[in-house]
Amino acid sequence: MMRKAGALGVAKMVYDQARKPENQARIKDVVAKVKARRNAPRPR
């Protein structure tokens, strides 16, 4: 039960941080970089 409460607390903290506009911009940049890396042609 305490484990679930701890996990819920961490999840809420992450959710609250993700709602901030400056963090949303960072998240979008990271997602764009990952997508670009995945779609980049691989050298053979």
Contact map, one row per residue, 1 for C-alpha under 8 A:
11111000000000000000000000000000000000000000
11111100000000000000000000000000000000000000
11111110000000000000000000000000000000000000
11111111000000000000000000000000000000000000
11111111100000000000000000000000000000000000
01111111110000000000000000000000000000000000
00111111111000000000000000000000000000000000
00011111111100000000000000000000000000000000
00001111111110000000000000000000000000000000
00000111111111000000000000000000000000000000
00000011111111100000000000000000000000000000
00000001111111110000000000000000000000000000
00000000111111111000000000000000000000000000
00000000011111111100000000000000000000000000
00000000001111111110000000000000000000000000
00000000000111111111000000000000000000000000
00000000000011111111001000000000000000000000
00000000000001111111101100100000000000000000
00000000000000111111101100000000000000000000
00000000000000011111111100000000000000000000
00000000000000000111111110000000000000000000
00000000000000000001111111000000000000000000
00000000000000001111111111100000000000000000
00000000000000000111111111110000000000000000
00000000000000000000111111111000000000000000
00000000000000000000011111111100000000000000
00000000000000000100001111111110000000000000
00000000000000000000000111111111000000000000
00000000000000000000000011111111100000000000
00000000000000000000000001111111110000000000
00000000000000000000000000111111111000000000
00000000000000000000000000011111111100000000
00000000000000000000000000001111111110000000
00000000000000000000000000000111111111000000
00000000000000000000000000000011111111100000
00000000000000000000000000000001111111110000
00000000000000000000000000000000111111110000
00000000000000000000000000000000011111110000
00000000000000000000000000000000001111111000
00000000000000000000000000000000000111111100
00000000000000000000000000000000000000111110
00000000000000000000000000000000000000011111
00000000000000000000000000000000000000001111
00000000000000000000000000000000000000000111
